[in-house]
Amino acid sequence: MPKVRETRIVFAGGGSGGHVYPLIAVAESLHRYATQRGFLLGLHYIGPASAYQGLFEQNEVAFHPLAEAKFRRYASFANLLDIPKFFVSVLQAIGKLYVVMPDVILSKGGPGALPVVLAGWWYRIPIVIHESDAIPGLANTISAKFARRIAVSFTEASQHFPASKTFIVGGLIRQSLYEKDIPEREAKEKLGFDPDRPLLLVLGGSLGSKRINDFIISHLLAILPHVQVMHQTGIQNYDEMKRAAETLAAPDDRGKTPYHPVPYLTEEYATALSAADCILSRAGSGTIFEAMSFGKPAILIPLPGSANNHQHANAKILHAQGAARIIEETNLTPSIFIGELNAVMTQSTQEHMRAAAVKMGGRSGAMELAKELLACAGLQ
């Protein structure tokens, strides 16, 4: 009996959550599709050593670390130090791809992705890249020259790539995340909040946002009369934020605390998204597409100095569609923030912004990209 051939796909990308979680979304879709169609699938990640190695392995993605070299768009002595690291990582990628020899490569960009793309081009392996932001990063701008297909989340990003290669998929959202979507009141109660009061969900990623953290804790007493707050502080900032909160946010007469700091949301993330009436965050594409996929209005504070100012570009698109308000970091004052927050919480604005968010936040992008990868791999 002939041996059934395994379809092999390699993922590449930087080691941050903004690169990893979209790849996990595609991995989930590939596994589901393989189960439905009955073919063997082997998934591999080749990239920088990462705290997310366990997450890849939980999703049946073999992990192969590379030396990391980061190239900056600005003049820096660190660029000179990273040049030899880059060539080492290219050689490592050539060796690792020789062992795996995939049918197709998916690159999310970021540090560590370009060596895999160049090694894949050397072997003439089909390459697909995905760009999450409205303005492409450096790795994807270079990788596009070697790519067979280019997927983008924002329509506006397509102008930066050849039209013949480019297609729009929207955000890459984990199906395991939105399958846990539950009614808003039920989600609030599950998290220990008052179901009759609006809830602001503050998201700062695994590292947290120091500027947003400092603002929230400094003005918590002014914010809490208007909303309850669930605050993802970042792992390193959690103890400090928790101690400060204990002196500011006392439980109400029913024993419910209106402010809940958490270091990082994993299992509770979907519940928190379900419970929220509004999201406060930076404007990284991963977070905002997850918020949009749950139909949640957002107040965005773009990170100043992000590469190519892409966060500001992302935020402007959501604002133009009516799904988000923007506060520039230099304008982040209590009066401006509370004014915007109260405006978002009015019933008419909530309805308008939620409808706009749903329109932008489709949930099929990961499966669409998974099917494109399999087509490039020759699997019809």
N, C-alpha and C positions, 0 to 999 in steps of 0.2 A: 504494500500500500504506500503510495507516494506521501512524503512528508508535507504537511500543510505549511505554506510559507508565512512567516510573520511580517506584518507591515510595521516598519520601524520609523519613528518620528523623533527628531531631536529638537528640544526647546533650548533657546539661548536668550540671555537677558541679564540686566543688572540684578543685584541681589536684594533690592528694596522691595517692600510690599507692593508698590505701584507697578513693578514688573512681574512679581511672583503671582499675585492673586489672579490677574488675567490669564496667565499660563495655566493655573490650576483650573480656571473656568473652562478653558479649551480641553484640558485633560479629562475633566468630568464628561464633557460632551463626546469626546472621542471614545471613552470607555462605554458610554451608553450606546453609541452608534455601533460599536464593535459587537456588543452583546446582542443588539437587535438584528444585525446582519450576519452574525456568526463568523467573524474572521478573527484571526490572532493579531494582537496589537502589542507592540513593545514601545514604551515611552521612555525617553532619556532627557535629562537636563545636563547641559555642559555650560558651566559658568563659574563666577566667583564663589568662593566659600561663603556660606550664608547661614544665618540663624533659622532660615526657612527649610533647611534640609529635611527635617522631620516631616514638614507639611508635604513636600514632594513625595517622600517615601510613603506617607499615609495614603496618597493618591496614586500609588503604583507607578511612580516616575523614578527611575534609577538616577542617582545623583553622581555627577563626575565633576569635581572641582578643578578650576583653572586659576592660574595666577591672575590677579586683577591689575589692569592698567587703565587709568582714567586720564582722558585728554580734555583739557579745558579750553574754552573759546577765548580766554583771556591769557595775557602773558603771565607765566608763572615758572619759577625754577623747578617746581614739581613736575612740569611737563618733561623736562630733560631727564629726570629720574625715572619717569614712567616709560620712556622709550625702550630701554632694554627689557623691561617687564612685558611690554606689548609683544615684542618679538618672541619672548619665551612663551607667552600664552598662545601665540599663533602656532608655534611648534607643538605645544601640548595639544591644542585643538586638532591639528593634523593627525597626531597619534591616536587620540581618543576617537575621532571620526573613523579612522581606519579600522579600529576594533568594532565599533558599532555599525558603521556603514549604513546610515539610514536611507529611507526612500525620499524624505523631504525634511527640511529644516524650517522651523518657525522661530524668528527672532523678534523679541520685544524691544530691542534697543537697549541703551544704557551701557555702563561699564561692563566689559566682558563679552558683549554680544558680537562686536566686530571681528575678533579673532576667529570665532566659530563660523561667521559668514564667509570670511576670506578662505578658511580651510575648506568649507563646503564648496565654494566656487572652484577651488583647486581640483576637487574631486568631481566637479560637474554635477553636484547634487542639487536638485531644485530647491530654491530658497523663497520663502514667503516671509514678509515682514509685516508687523502691525504697529501702527502709530496711534497712540491714545490721545495725544494732545492736538490742539488746533494748529500749533506751529511745531514742526518736527524737530527732534533732537539731533545732535551731531552724528551719533552712530547710525540712526536710520537714514539720515540724509546721504551718508556715504554708502550704506548697505543697499539703498534703492537701486544703485547702479548695477548690482549683482543679482537683484531679486527678479524672480519670474512673475510674482504677484505681490501687490501692496494693498493691505487692508487698512482702512482708517476709521476712527470713531466719529470724528467731526467731518461734515461735508467740506468745511472750510480748509481742512488739511489737504484735500485732494489736489488743490491748485499747486502744491509744492512737488507733485510727483507726475510722471508721465501718465496721461489719461488712459492709454491702452493697457496699462498694468494695474490700474487702481480701481478698487471697489469699496463701498461703504458698508460697514457692518454695525456701527454704533458701539456701545460699550460692551465689554466682555464681562458678563456677570455670572457668578457661580450659580448653577441651578440649585445646589444644595442650600444656598442662601435664601433665595426667594421661595423655595418650597416651605420654609419655616415662617412665612408671612402670616400673621394672625391679626384679628380685629384690634383696632387701636385701644379701645377701653381694656380689653383683655390683656393686651401687652403691657399697658401701664400698671395694671394690678399685679401682673406677674413680676414686674420689676420693683414693686413696693411703692409706686407713686399713686397719688390721688387721681382716679380716672376722670374726674370732673374738671381738672385744671389743665391748661396747656403745658406741654413739655418741650423744652429746648434741648436738643442733643448736640453737644459740643464734641467735635472729632478733631484729634490732632495727630493721628497715626501712632505707630508704635513708639516713636521718639517724642511725640507730643510737640506742641507749638509753644515755646516759652512766652512769646508775645501774647498769644491768646490766653494761656494759663494765667499770666500775671494780670491781665485785664479782668478775667472772670473773678479771680479771688479778691482783687482789689475793690471790685464794685459789686460783689455778691449781694450785699444787703440792699442795694438799689435795684438789682435785677429780680430777686426772689418775689417781691410783691406782684410781679407781672407774670412770671412763669416758674415752673419747676425746672430743674436742670439735672441732666445726666451728662457727666463730663469725662471723656476719655483723655486722661492727662498725659499719657506716655509713661512707660515703666519707670524711668529714672526719676520722674517728677512726682510720682504718686504719694510717697510718704509725706513729703512737704505739703502737698495740696490737701491731703487728708487731715493733717494736724491743724492747718489753717481753717479748714471747713468746720472742724469740731467746735471751734469757738464762735462760729458765725451762724451756722444753720442748725437750730434746735428742732427736734421733732414737734409736730403740731399736736393738738389735743387727742388725735387718734393714733399717735405714735408714728406717723409718717414723716420722714425727713425730706424736705423739698430739694435737697442737693445731694447727689450721689456721685462722688468721684470714683473712677475705676482706672486701673493702670492701662489695660488694653482689652478691647472687646473681641472675644473669639466666639464661644458658644452663644453668648447673649447678643451678638451683633444684630442678627436678624430681628430679634425681639425689640431691641432698642430702635431700629429703623422703623419697625411697625408702630411703635408707641409714639414716635416723635410727631409734633406738630410743625416743627421747623428744625433745620440743621444749620449749625454754625461751624464753618470749617475754612481751611485754605481752599484753593481751587485746583488741586491735583485731580487729574481726570478719573482715577479710580474711585475716589470718594464721591465725586459729584455724580458719576454715572450710577453708582450704587444707590445714592439718595434719590436720583431721578427714577430709577427702576421701581422704587417703592412709592413714587408719586409724592415726594416730600418737597415743600418749598425750602429754599436755602438762602442764608445770608453768607456771602463769600468774602473773605479777606485775602486777596491774592498775595502770595509771597513776593515781596520786593526782591528784585535781582534774580528771580528764577531764570533758568536758561532760556534765552530769546524772549524773556518776559511771557512765557507760554501760559502761566497761570492767569495773568491778566486777560490774555486772549480767550482762554477757556471761559472765564467768568463773564466777559462781555457777550459771548454767544448765548449763554444761559439767560443773562439779563435781557438781551434783545428778544428772546423767545418768551419772556415773562415768567420764567421758572425760578429766578434768583434775583436778589438785591446785592449790590456791591458796596462795601465800605473799604476805602483805601486804608492801609495800616496807619498812615499819617493822620487820618480822620477818625480813628477809633477812640472816641470819647464816650462817656456814659450817656450824655444827652442824645448824641447822634445814634448810638446803638439802640437805646431804649425806644427812641422814636421809630426807627426802622422795624424793631421787633414788634411794637404795638401795631404798626401798619400791616405787617405780615399776618398778625393774629386776628385781624378783622375777618368776619365770615366771607365777605365778598372777595377780599384779596386771597384768602385761603383757597376758595373754590377756583379762582382764576389761576393761581400759581400751581395748585395741584394738577389741574388739567394740563397745563403747559409742561409740567414735569413728566407726567405720564406719556405725553406725546414724544418727549425727547428720550425717555428712558426705556427703550425696548429691551426685551429679555432674550432675544433670539441670536444675538451677535456671536456668542461663543459657538453655537451649533453651526451657524453659517460658515464661520471660519474653519471649523473642524471638517466640514464637507469639502471646502476648498483645498485643504491640506491633503485629504484623501484623493481628490481628483488629481492633484499634482503628483501624488505618489503612484498614480496609475490604477487606483482602485475605484471602479465605477459603481 
